[in-house]
Amino acid sequence: MLRDVALVCLAGGVVGVSFGAIAVAGGLPVWVPVVMSLVVYAGSAQFSAVGVLLAGGGPVAAAATGLLLNTRTAAYGLAVAEHIGRGRLARLVGAHLVTDETVAFTLAQQDPARRRTAFWVSGVGLFATWNACVAAGALAGSALGDTARYGLDAAFPAVLAALVLPALREDAGVRRAALAGAAVALALTPAVPAGVPVLAALAGLLLHGRGRKESGS
């Protein structure tokens, strides 16, 4: 388990460095990605929110985008709640550490004791690695200068595409929903403020939900 956690921490650290560097090189102060990583601690939501900000969208649109993307962690929290601990402090800290990776590591174990250990080892390791690497990337990003020379404007969509590719490959319903959402976003982009097309693209989820109901009936 420790080896697997270390490998995931390494991968997460690389993404964290990219997030910090791109956010600062795109014009945001160093403290923005650093504080966001400490308080929000959700990679895909952070990338999306900062992407909206760098595209010219307002903080409300950025926050709404991040919140909607991060709603899945509510279900994750229910799945691992009994393995976090019973005390208030343990539940408060543990809830903040719930991610796709910590839930996967936890539920992969066979008994309650190992599940609790897996949750806290992976949760603390990933949190520490992510925040340290975001800070390092943010400090590096402040020295990059003109981001146009590095083509960093393409980095956000590239990272987000990498995050969703596994789901697109495995689920035809997700592919249909993604295509519908992309079509909505492209149609609205010339007519609405930055950030709104991203929120409107979530309409594609309606198609995904309908497809699941039809397949289940």
Buried (B, 14 or more C-beta within 10 A) or exposed (E): EEEBBEEBBEEBBEBBBBBBBBBBBBEBEBEBBBEBBBEBBBBBBBBBBBBBBBBEBBEEBBBBBBEBBBEBBEEBBEEBEEBBBEEEEEBEBBBBBBBBBBBBBBBEBEEEEBBBBBBBBBBBBBBEBBBBBBBBBBBBBBEBEEBEEBEBBEBBEEBBEEBEEEEBEEBEBBBBBBEBBEEBBEEBBEEBEBBBBBBBBBBBBEBBEEBEEEEEE
